[in-house]
Amino acid sequence: MLYQYHCACCNKVVESTEKECSSCGSHNIRSPYGFWILCILTCLAAVILFKISHVYLQDHQDVPLQPSVLEVINTRK
Ligand SMILES: [Zn+2]
């Protein structure tokens, strides 16, 4: 069911070789892979966003570990 091409107008099952719906003549054929590609791209985007936010948070957590202004002043004494 998910691996069949469907007409976007009347939802009729269309052969993958056909360019138009045999029932209503519409050229709007939905690819069965569009849904999965969208799914995978959404997952990839979520993973990339998670990685970026993780690196971003790590960078900000590292800031207090760097020599602070007070420490630099103390070493100059
Ligand atoms: Zn149709």
PDB file of the backbone (N, CA, C, O) and the ligand in Angstrom, with CONECT records:
HET     ZN  A 101       1
ATOM      1  N   MET A   1       0.845  -1.206   0.000  1.00  0.00           N
ATOM      2  CA  MET A   1       0.000   0.000   0.000  1.00  0.00           C
ATOM      3  C   MET A   1       0.875   1.250   0.000  1.00  0.00           C
ATOM      4  O   MET A   1       0.665   2.164  -0.798  1.00  0.00           O
ATOM      5  N   LEU A   2       1.864   1.284   0.904  1.00  0.00           N
ATOM      6  CA  LEU A   2       2.718   2.462   1.007  1.00  0.00           C
ATOM      7  C   LEU A   2       3.703   2.552  -0.155  1.00  0.00           C
ATOM      8  O   LEU A   2       4.234   3.625  -0.440  1.00  0.00           O
ATOM      9  N   TYR A   3       3.943   1.437  -0.819  1.00  0.00           N
ATOM     10  CA  TYR A   3       4.934   1.421  -1.892  1.00  0.00           C
ATOM     11  C   TYR A   3       4.286   1.553  -3.266  1.00  0.00           C
ATOM     12  O   TYR A   3       4.915   1.252  -4.281  1.00  0.00           O
ATOM     13  N   GLN A   4       3.027   2.004  -3.303  1.00  0.00           N
ATOM     14  CA  GLN A   4       2.349   2.202  -4.571  1.00  0.00           C
ATOM     15  C   GLN A   4       2.176   3.685  -4.825  1.00  0.00           C
ATOM     16  O   GLN A   4       2.030   4.489  -3.904  1.00  0.00           O
ATOM     17  N   TYR A   5       2.197   4.024  -6.117  1.00  0.00           N
ATOM     18  CA  TYR A   5       1.957   5.414  -6.508  1.00  0.00           C
ATOM     19  C   TYR A   5       0.453   5.665  -6.454  1.00  0.00           C
ATOM     20  O   TYR A   5      -0.349   4.821  -6.852  1.00  0.00           O
ATOM     21  N   HIS A   6       0.093   6.831  -5.958  1.00  0.00           N
ATOM     22  CA  HIS A   6      -1.321   7.172  -5.865  1.00  0.00           C
ATOM     23  C   HIS A   6      -1.586   8.506  -6.542  1.00  0.00           C
ATOM     24  O   HIS A   6      -0.732   9.391  -6.595  1.00  0.00           O
ATOM     25  N   CYS A   7      -2.819   8.615  -7.064  1.00  0.00           N
ATOM     26  CA  CYS A   7      -3.248   9.896  -7.621  1.00  0.00           C
ATOM     27  C   CYS A   7      -3.555  10.828  -6.458  1.00  0.00           C
ATOM     28  O   CYS A   7      -4.211  10.432  -5.494  1.00  0.00           O
ATOM     29  N   ALA A   8      -3.079  12.069  -6.549  1.00  0.00           N
ATOM     30  CA  ALA A   8      -3.307  13.023  -5.468  1.00  0.00           C
ATOM     31  C   ALA A   8      -4.733  13.552  -5.483  1.00  0.00           C
ATOM     32  O   ALA A   8      -5.191  14.134  -4.500  1.00  0.00           O
ATOM     33  N   CYS A   9      -5.440  13.352  -6.598  1.00  0.00           N
ATOM     34  CA  CYS A   9      -6.814  13.884  -6.717  1.00  0.00           C
ATOM     35  C   CYS A   9      -7.846  12.863  -6.235  1.00  0.00           C
ATOM     36  O   CYS A   9      -8.657  13.168  -5.360  1.00  0.00           O
ATOM     37  N   CYS A  10      -7.819  11.651  -6.803  1.00  0.00           N
ATOM     38  CA  CYS A  10      -8.847  10.666  -6.468  1.00  0.00           C
ATOM     39  C   CYS A  10      -8.278   9.509  -5.657  1.00  0.00           C
ATOM     40  O   CYS A  10      -9.005   8.572  -5.327  1.00  0.00           O
ATOM     41  N   ASN A  11      -6.978   9.562  -5.329  1.00  0.00           N
ATOM     42  CA  ASN A  11      -6.311   8.556  -4.491  1.00  0.00           C
ATOM     43  C   ASN A  11      -6.334   7.171  -5.129  1.00  0.00           C
ATOM     44  O   ASN A  11      -6.256   6.159  -4.432  1.00  0.00           O
ATOM     45  N   LYS A  12      -6.442   7.127  -6.460  1.00  0.00           N
ATOM     46  CA  LYS A  12      -6.445   5.843  -7.165  1.00  0.00           C
ATOM     47  C   LYS A  12      -5.006   5.338  -7.298  1.00  0.00           C
ATOM     48  O   LYS A  12      -4.086   6.133  -7.491  1.00  0.00           O
ATOM     49  N   VAL A  13      -4.811   4.029  -7.195  1.00  0.00           N
ATOM     50  CA  VAL A  13      -3.475   3.446  -7.352  1.00  0.00           C
ATOM     51  C   VAL A  13      -3.071   3.570  -8.816  1.00  0.00           C
ATOM     52  O   VAL A  13      -3.811   3.164  -9.712  1.00  0.00           O
ATOM     53  N   VAL A  14      -1.880   4.137  -9.048  1.00  0.00           N
ATOM     54  CA  VAL A  14      -1.391   4.372 -10.401  1.00  0.00           C
ATOM     55  C   VAL A  14      -0.089   3.612 -10.597  1.00  0.00           C
ATOM     56  O   VAL A  14       0.726   3.518  -9.680  1.00  0.00           O
ATOM     57  N   GLU A  15       0.102   3.074 -11.786  1.00  0.00           N
ATOM     58  CA  GLU A  15       1.361   2.385 -12.099  1.00  0.00           C
ATOM     59  C   GLU A  15       2.506   3.399 -12.060  1.00  0.00           C
ATOM     60  O   GLU A  15       2.336   4.559 -12.434  1.00  0.00           O
ATOM     61  N   SER A  16       3.668   2.943 -11.602  1.00  0.00           N
ATOM     62  CA  SER A  16       4.812   3.855 -11.484  1.00  0.00           C
ATOM     63  C   SER A  16       5.272   4.352 -12.845  1.00  0.00           C
ATOM     64  O   SER A  16       5.919   5.395 -12.936  1.00  0.00           O
ATOM     65  N   THR A  17       4.945   3.610 -13.915  1.00  0.00           N
ATOM     66  CA  THR A  17       5.364   4.013 -15.256  1.00  0.00           C
ATOM     67  C   THR A  17       4.423   5.056 -15.847  1.00  0.00           C
ATOM     68  O   THR A  17       4.791   5.767 -16.782  1.00  0.00           O
ATOM     69  N   GLU A  18       3.209   5.151 -15.306  1.00  0.00           N
ATOM     70  CA  GLU A  18       2.223   6.102 -15.824  1.00  0.00           C
ATOM     71  C   GLU A  18       2.503   7.503 -15.316  1.00  0.00           C
ATOM     72  O   GLU A  18       2.910   7.694 -14.169  1.00  0.00           O
ATOM     73  N   LYS A  19       2.283   8.473 -16.177  1.00  0.00           N
ATOM     74  CA  LYS A  19       2.533   9.868 -15.823  1.00  0.00           C
ATOM     75  C   LYS A  19       1.246  10.592 -15.445  1.00  0.00           C
ATOM     76  O   LYS A  19       1.288  11.705 -14.920  1.00  0.00           O
ATOM     77  N   GLU A  20       0.095   9.958 -15.713  1.00  0.00           N
ATOM     78  CA  GLU A  20      -1.169  10.591 -15.350  1.00  0.00           C
ATOM     79  C   GLU A  20      -2.157   9.544 -14.868  1.00  0.00           C
ATOM     80  O   GLU A  20      -2.042   8.362 -15.190  1.00  0.00           O
ATOM     81  N   CYS A  21      -3.119   9.996 -14.098  1.00  0.00           N
ATOM     82  CA  CYS A  21      -4.127   9.107 -13.534  1.00  0.00           C
ATOM     83  C   CYS A  21      -5.057   8.609 -14.636  1.00  0.00           C
ATOM     84  O   CYS A  21      -5.525   9.390 -15.464  1.00  0.00           O
ATOM     85  N   SER A  22      -5.321   7.296 -14.640  1.00  0.00           N
ATOM     86  CA  SER A  22      -6.185   6.718 -15.672  1.00  0.00           C
ATOM     87  C   SER A  22      -7.652   6.989 -15.372  1.00  0.00           C
ATOM     88  O   SER A  22      -8.512   6.803 -16.233  1.00  0.00           O
ATOM     89  N   SER A  23      -7.932   7.424 -14.163  1.00  0.00           N
ATOM     90  CA  SER A  23      -9.323   7.661 -13.766  1.00  0.00           C
ATOM     91  C   SER A  23      -9.757   9.108 -14.006  1.00  0.00           C
ATOM     92  O   SER A  23     -10.783   9.364 -14.637  1.00  0.00           O
ATOM     93  N   CYS A  24      -8.953  10.058 -13.489  1.00  0.00           N
ATOM     94  CA  CYS A  24      -9.346  11.464 -13.601  1.00  0.00           C
ATOM     95  C   CYS A  24      -8.399  12.255 -14.502  1.00  0.00           C
ATOM     96  O   CYS A  24      -8.646  13.433 -14.763  1.00  0.00           O
ATOM     97  N   GLY A  25      -7.317  11.630 -14.983  1.00  0.00           N
ATOM     98  CA  GLY A  25      -6.409  12.301 -15.912  1.00  0.00           C
ATOM     99  C   GLY A  25      -5.477  13.287 -15.253  1.00  0.00           C
ATOM    100  O   GLY A  25      -4.809  14.055 -15.946  1.00  0.00           O
ATOM    101  N   SER A  26      -5.409  13.290 -13.920  1.00  0.00           N
ATOM    102  CA  SER A  26      -4.549  14.228 -13.222  1.00  0.00           C
ATOM    103  C   SER A  26      -3.090  13.821 -13.351  1.00  0.00           C
ATOM    104  O   SER A  26      -2.764  12.634 -13.357  1.00  0.00           O
ATOM    105  N   HIS A  27      -2.216  14.812 -13.454  1.00  0.00           N
ATOM    106  CA  HIS A  27      -0.772  14.549 -13.534  1.00  0.00           C
ATOM    107  C   HIS A  27      -0.133  14.591 -12.154  1.00  0.00           C
ATOM    108  O   HIS A  27       1.077  14.414 -12.017  1.00  0.00           O
ATOM    109  N   ASN A  28      -0.940  14.825 -11.145  1.00  0.00           N
ATOM    110  CA  ASN A  28      -0.441  14.943  -9.781  1.00  0.00           C
ATOM    111  C   ASN A  28      -0.359  13.556  -9.148  1.00  0.00           C
ATOM    112  O   ASN A  28      -1.250  13.148  -8.402  1.00  0.00           O
ATOM    113  N   ILE A  29       0.737  12.827  -9.458  1.00  0.00           N
ATOM    114  CA  ILE A  29       0.932  11.477  -8.916  1.00  0.00           C
ATOM    115  C   ILE A  29       1.839  11.573  -7.700  1.00  0.00           C
ATOM    116  O   ILE A  29       2.920  12.158  -7.755  1.00  0.00           O
ATOM    117  N   ARG A  30       1.388  10.999  -6.627  1.00  0.00           N
ATOM    118  CA  ARG A  30       2.178  11.031  -5.395  1.00  0.00           C
ATOM    119  C   ARG A  30       3.147   9.853  -5.361  1.00  0.00           C
ATOM    120  O   ARG A  30       2.752   8.706  -5.573  1.00  0.00           O
ATOM    121  N   SER A  31       4.401  10.141  -5.097  1.00  0.00           N
ATOM    122  CA  SER A  31       5.413   9.092  -5.011  1.00  0.00           C
ATOM    123  C   SER A  31       5.309   8.401  -3.660  1.00  0.00           C
ATOM    124  O   SER A  31       5.089   9.058  -2.643  1.00  0.00           O
ATOM    125  N   PRO A  32       5.466   7.065  -3.639  1.00  0.00           N
ATOM    126  CA  PRO A  32       5.401   6.359  -2.350  1.00  0.00           C
ATOM    127  C   PRO A  32       6.620   6.618  -1.484  1.00  0.00           C
ATOM    128  O   PRO A  32       6.594   6.346  -0.284  1.00  0.00           O
ATOM    129  N   TYR A  33       7.691   7.139  -2.075  1.00  0.00           N
ATOM    130  CA  TYR A  33       8.922   7.356  -1.328  1.00  0.00           C
ATOM    131  C   TYR A  33       8.985   8.747  -0.709  1.00  0.00           C
ATOM    132  O   TYR A  33       9.826   9.005   0.152  1.00  0.00           O
ATOM    133  N   GLY A  34       8.112   9.637  -1.137  1.00  0.00           N
ATOM    134  CA  GLY A  34       8.126  11.008  -0.616  1.00  0.00           C
ATOM    135  C   GLY A  34       7.974  11.048   0.878  1.00  0.00           C
ATOM    136  O   GLY A  34       8.656  11.806   1.568  1.00  0.00           O
ATOM    137  N   PHE A  35       7.066  10.217   1.382  1.00  0.00           N
ATOM    138  CA  PHE A  35       6.809  10.186   2.820  1.00  0.00           C
ATOM    139  C   PHE A  35       8.050   9.742   3.582  1.00  0.00           C
ATOM    140  O   PHE A  35       8.410  10.342   4.595  1.00  0.00           O
ATOM    141  N   TRP A  36       8.709   8.682   3.090  1.00  0.00           N
ATOM    142  CA  TRP A  36       9.889   8.143   3.777  1.00  0.00           C
ATOM    143  C   TRP A  36      11.061   9.107   3.694  1.00  0.00           C
ATOM    144  O   TRP A  36      11.807   9.269   4.660  1.00  0.00           O
ATOM    145  N   ILE A  37      11.226   9.748   2.538  1.00  0.00           N
ATOM    146  CA  ILE A  37      12.315  10.727   2.388  1.00  0.00           C
ATOM    147  C   ILE A  37      12.097  11.873   3.375  1.00  0.00           C
ATOM    148  O   ILE A  37      13.037  12.331   4.026  1.00  0.00           O
ATOM    149  N   LEU A  38      10.849  12.329   3.479  1.00  0.00           N
ATOM    150  CA  LEU A  38      10.511  13.408   4.415  1.00  0.00           C
ATOM    151  C   LEU A  38      10.814  12.976   5.849  1.00  0.00           C
ATOM    152  O   LEU A  38      11.329  13.752   6.653  1.00  0.00           O
ATOM    153  N   CYS A  39      10.481  11.720   6.147  1.00  0.00           N
ATOM    154  CA  CYS A  39      10.712  11.163   7.481  1.00  0.00           C
ATOM    155  C   CYS A  39      12.205  11.160   7.811  1.00  0.00           C
ATOM    156  O   CYS A  39      12.620  11.602   8.882  1.00  0.00           O
ATOM    157  N   ILE A  40      13.005  10.651   6.863  1.00  0.00           N
ATOM    158  CA  ILE A  40      14.456  10.535   7.077  1.00  0.00           C
ATOM    159  C   ILE A  40      15.076  11.923   7.207  1.00  0.00           C
ATOM    160  O   ILE A  40      15.927  12.148   8.068  1.00  0.00           O
ATOM    161  N   LEU A  41      14.646  12.859   6.345  1.00  0.00           N
ATOM    162  CA  LEU A  41      15.184  14.217   6.388  1.00  0.00           C
ATOM    163  C   LEU A  41      14.842  14.885   7.718  1.00  0.00           C
ATOM    164  O   LEU A  41      15.664  15.604   8.285  1.00  0.00           O
ATOM    165  N   THR A  42      13.632  14.646   8.212  1.00  0.00           N
ATOM    166  CA  THR A  42      13.222  15.219   9.497  1.00  0.00           C
ATOM    167  C   THR A  42      14.085  14.665  10.622  1.00  0.00           C
ATOM    168  O   THR A  42      14.509  15.401  11.513  1.00  0.00           O
ATOM    169  N   CYS A  43      14.344  13.345  10.572  1.00  0.00           N
ATOM    170  CA  CYS A  43      15.188  12.706  11.584  1.00  0.00           C
ATOM    171  C   CYS A  43      16.603  13.281  11.523  1.00  0.00           C
ATOM    172  O   CYS A  43      17.185  13.604  12.558  1.00  0.00           O
ATOM    173  N   LEU A  44      17.158  13.410  10.313  1.00  0.00           N
ATOM    174  CA  LEU A  44      18.509  13.952  10.142  1.00  0.00           C
ATOM    175  C   LEU A  44      18.578  15.376  10.671  1.00  0.00           C
ATOM    176  O   LEU A  44      19.533  15.745  11.354  1.00  0.00           O
ATOM    177  N   ALA A  45      17.567  16.173  10.355  1.00  0.00           N
ATOM    178  CA  ALA A  45      17.537  17.566  10.810  1.00  0.00           C
ATOM    179  C   ALA A  45      17.500  17.620  12.328  1.00  0.00           C
ATOM    180  O   ALA A  45      18.161  18.456  12.944  1.00  0.00           O
ATOM    181  N   ALA A  46      16.719  16.719  12.934  1.00  0.00           N
ATOM    182  CA  ALA A  46      16.618  16.678  14.399  1.00  0.00           C
ATOM    183  C   ALA A  46      17.961  16.302  15.010  1.00  0.00           C
ATOM    184  O   ALA A  46      18.378  16.884  16.011  1.00  0.00           O
ATOM    185  N   VAL A  47      18.643  15.319  14.399  1.00  0.00           N
ATOM    186  CA  VAL A  47      19.951  14.873  14.913  1.00  0.00           C
ATOM    187  C   VAL A  47      20.966  16.003  14.787  1.00  0.00           C
ATOM    188  O   VAL A  47      21.727  16.261  15.720  1.00  0.00           O
ATOM    189  N   ILE A  48      20.982  16.678  13.637  1.00  0.00           N
ATOM    190  CA  ILE A  48      21.938  17.769  13.406  1.00  0.00           C
ATOM    191  C   ILE A  48      21.677  18.901  14.400  1.00  0.00           C
ATOM    192  O   ILE A  48      22.615  19.452  14.975  1.00  0.00           O
ATOM    193  N   LEU A  49      20.406  19.247  14.600  1.00  0.00           N
ATOM    194  CA  LEU A  49      20.055  20.310  15.543  1.00  0.00           C
ATOM    195  C   LEU A  49      20.477  19.934  16.958  1.00  0.00           C
ATOM    196  O   LEU A  49      20.959  20.774  17.717  1.00  0.00           O
ATOM    197  N   PHE A  50      20.288  18.651  17.308  1.00  0.00           N
ATOM    198  CA  PHE A  50      20.676  18.173  18.634  1.00  0.00           C
ATOM    199  C   PHE A  50      22.186  18.291  18.825  1.00  0.00           C
ATOM    200  O   PHE A  50      22.659  18.737  19.871  1.00  0.00           O
ATOM    201  N   LYS A  51      22.943  17.881  17.786  1.00  0.00           N
ATOM    202  CA  LYS A  51      24.409  17.947  17.846  1.00  0.00           C
ATOM    203  C   LYS A  51      24.872  19.392  17.986  1.00  0.00           C
ATOM    204  O   LYS A  51      25.753  19.696  18.790  1.00  0.00           O
ATOM    205  N   ILE A  52      24.267  20.285  17.192  1.00  0.00           N
ATOM    206  CA  ILE A  52      24.668  21.699  17.221  1.00  0.00           C
ATOM    207  C   ILE A  52      24.390  22.285  18.609  1.00  0.00           C
ATOM    208  O   ILE A  52      25.233  22.982  19.175  1.00  0.00           O
ATOM    209  N   SER A  53      23.199  21.997  19.153  1.00  0.00           N
ATOM    210  CA  SER A  53      22.845  22.536  20.471  1.00  0.00           C
ATOM    211  C   SER A  53      23.753  21.948  21.544  1.00  0.00           C
ATOM    212  O   SER A  53      24.106  22.629  22.507  1.00  0.00           O
ATOM    213  N   HIS A  54      24.135  20.671  21.377  1.00  0.00           N
ATOM    214  CA  HIS A  54      25.023  20.007  22.337  1.00  0.00           C
ATOM    215  C   HIS A  54      26.400  20.674  22.342  1.00  0.00           C
ATOM    216  O   HIS A  54      26.957  20.964  23.400  1.00  0.00           O
ATOM    217  N   VAL A  55      26.942  20.914  21.134  1.00  0.00           N
ATOM    218  CA  VAL A  55      28.250  21.573  20.999  1.00  0.00           C
ATOM    219  C   VAL A  55      28.155  22.998  21.547  1.00  0.00           C
ATOM    220  O   VAL A  55      29.065  23.472  22.227  1.00  0.00           O
ATOM    221  N   TYR A  56      27.053  23.671  21.245  1.00  0.00           N
ATOM    222  CA  TYR A  56      26.845  25.047  21.690  1.00  0.00           C
ATOM    223  C   TYR A  56      26.839  25.120  23.219  1.00  0.00           C
ATOM    224  O   TYR A  56      27.462  25.998  23.816  1.00  0.00           O
ATOM    225  N   LEU A  57      26.111  24.164  23.848  1.00  0.00           N
ATOM    226  CA  LEU A  57      26.039  24.136  25.309  1.00  0.00           C
ATOM    227  C   LEU A  57      27.398  23.794  25.910  1.00  0.00           C
ATOM    228  O   LEU A  57      27.780  24.365  26.931  1.00  0.00           O
ATOM    229  N   GLN A  58      28.131  22.873  25.293  1.00  0.00           N
ATOM    230  CA  GLN A  58      29.458  22.499  25.782  1.00  0.00           C
ATOM    231  C   GLN A  58      30.399  23.696  25.730  1.00  0.00           C
ATOM    232  O   GLN A  58      31.186  23.913  26.651  1.00  0.00           O
ATOM    233  N   ASP A  59      30.317  24.475  24.650  1.00  0.00           N
ATOM    234  CA  ASP A  59      31.166  25.660  24.511  1.00  0.00           C
ATOM    235  C   ASP A  59      30.895  26.637  25.646  1.00  0.00           C
ATOM    236  O   ASP A  59      31.814  27.247  26.193  1.00  0.00           O
ATOM    237  N   HIS A  60      29.604  26.776  25.995  1.00  0.00           N
ATOM    238  CA  HIS A  60      29.255  27.725  27.047  1.00  0.00           C
ATOM    239  C   HIS A  60      29.626  27.207  28.429  1.00  0.00           C
ATOM    240  O   HIS A  60      29.897  27.982  29.346  1.00  0.00           O
ATOM    241  N   GLN A  61      29.636  25.866  28.565  1.00  0.00           N
ATOM    242  CA  GLN A  61      30.032  25.285  29.848  1.00  0.00           C
ATOM    243  C   GLN A  61      31.538  25.412  30.048  1.00  0.00           C
ATOM    244  O   GLN A  61      32.015  25.457  31.182  1.00  0.00           O
ATOM    245  N   ASP A  62      32.285  25.469  28.952  1.00  0.00           N
ATOM    246  CA  ASP A  62      33.745  25.568  29.032  1.00  0.00           C
ATOM    247  C   ASP A  62      34.191  26.975  29.424  1.00  0.00           C
ATOM    248  O   ASP A  62      35.304  27.164  29.914  1.00  0.00           O
ATOM    249  N   VAL A  63      33.333  27.944  29.211  1.00  0.00           N
ATOM    250  CA  VAL A  63      33.718  29.336  29.450  1.00  0.00           C
ATOM    251  C   VAL A  63      34.163  29.568  30.895  1.00  0.00           C
ATOM    252  O   VAL A  63      35.200  30.200  31.094  1.00  0.00           O
ATOM    253  N   PRO A  64      33.428  29.088  31.931  1.00  0.00           N
ATOM    254  CA  PRO A  64      33.857  29.330  33.315  1.00  0.00           C
ATOM    255  C   PRO A  64      35.187  28.663  33.642  1.00  0.00           C
ATOM    256  O   PRO A  64      35.871  29.091  34.571  1.00  0.00           O
ATOM    257  N   LEU A  65      35.578  27.604  32.888  1.00  0.00           N
ATOM    258  CA  LEU A  65      36.824  26.907  33.148  1.00  0.00           C
ATOM    259  C   LEU A  65      38.024  27.708  32.649  1.00  0.00           C
ATOM    260  O   LEU A  65      39.149  27.509  33.108  1.00  0.00           O
ATOM    261  N   GLN A  66      37.776  28.608  31.712  1.00  0.00           N
ATOM    262  CA  GLN A  66      38.866  29.423  31.198  1.00  0.00           C
ATOM    263  C   GLN A  66      39.251  30.457  32.262  1.00  0.00           C
ATOM    264  O   GLN A  66      38.420  30.817  33.096  1.00  0.00           O
ATOM    265  N   PRO A  67      40.482  30.931  32.244  1.00  0.00           N
ATOM    266  CA  PRO A  67      40.904  31.908  33.259  1.00  0.00           C
ATOM    267  C   PRO A  67      39.979  33.113  33.277  1.00  0.00           C
ATOM    268  O   PRO A  67      39.794  33.785  32.263  1.00  0.00           O
ATOM    269  N   SER A  68      39.412  33.371  34.419  1.00  0.00           N
ATOM    270  CA  SER A  68      38.516  34.511  34.541  1.00  0.00           C
ATOM    271  C   SER A  68      39.329  35.790  34.720  1.00  0.00           C
ATOM    272  O   SER A  68      40.545  35.739  34.904  1.00  0.00           O
ATOM    273  N   VAL A  69      38.667  36.909  34.667  1.00  0.00           N
ATOM    274  CA  VAL A  69      39.342  38.204  34.820  1.00  0.00           C
ATOM    275  C   VAL A  69      39.992  38.294  36.196  1.00  0.00           C
ATOM    276  O   VAL A  69      41.100  38.816  36.320  1.00  0.00           O
ATOM    277  N   LEU A  70      39.315  37.791  37.234  1.00  0.00           N
ATOM    278  CA  LEU A  70      39.856  37.827  38.604  1.00  0.00           C
ATOM    279  C   LEU A  70      41.152  37.038  38.726  1.00  0.00           C
ATOM    280  O   LEU A  70      42.103  37.467  39.378  1.00  0.00           O
ATOM    281  N   GLU A  71      41.165  35.858  38.074  1.00  0.00           N
ATOM    282  CA  GLU A  71      42.353  35.005  38.146  1.00  0.00           C
ATOM    283  C   GLU A  71      43.527  35.682  37.447  1.00  0.00           C
ATOM    284  O   GLU A  71      44.659  35.623  37.927  1.00  0.00           O
ATOM    285  N   VAL A  72      43.259  36.319  36.323  1.00  0.00           N
ATOM    286  CA  VAL A  72      44.319  37.016  35.584  1.00  0.00           C
ATOM    287  C   VAL A  72      44.878  38.150  36.445  1.00  0.00           C
ATOM    288  O   VAL A  72      46.087  38.383  36.458  1.00  0.00           O
ATOM    289  N   ILE A  73      44.003  38.852  37.161  1.00  0.00           N
ATOM    290  CA  ILE A  73      44.434  39.971  38.030  1.00  0.00           C
ATOM    291  C   ILE A  73      45.288  39.421  39.185  1.00  0.00           C
ATOM    292  O   ILE A  73      46.302  40.014  39.552  1.00  0.00           O
ATOM    293  N   ASN A  74      44.858  38.267  39.757  1.00  0.00           N
ATOM    294  CA  ASN A  74      45.587  37.679  40.889  1.00  0.00           C
ATOM    295  C   ASN A  74      46.983  37.230  40.502  1.00  0.00           C
ATOM    296  O   ASN A  74      47.909  37.358  41.303  1.00  0.00           O
ATOM    297  N   THR A  75      47.161  36.709  39.299  1.00  0.00           N
ATOM    298  CA  THR A  75      48.481  36.226  38.878  1.00  0.00           C
ATOM    299  C   THR A  75      49.425  37.382  38.615  1.00  0.00           C
ATOM    300  O   THR A  75      50.640  37.187  38.573  1.00  0.00           O
ATOM    301  N   ARG A  76      48.899  38.567  38.438  1.00  0.00           N
ATOM    302  CA  ARG A  76      49.743  39.736  38.139  1.00  0.00           C
ATOM    303  C   ARG A  76      50.346  40.338  39.421  1.00  0.00           C
ATOM    304  O   ARG A  76      51.259  41.163  39.368  1.00  0.00           O
ATOM    305  N   LYS A  77      49.809  39.904  40.574  1.00  0.00           N
ATOM    306  CA  LYS A  77      50.299  40.456  41.824  1.00  0.00           C
ATOM    307  C   LYS A  77      51.709  39.998  42.158  1.00  0.00           C
ATOM    308  O   LYS A  77      52.256  40.387  43.190  1.00  0.00           O
TER     309      LYS A  77
HETATM  310 ZN    ZN A 101      -7.012  10.564 -10.207  1.00  0.00          ZN2+
END
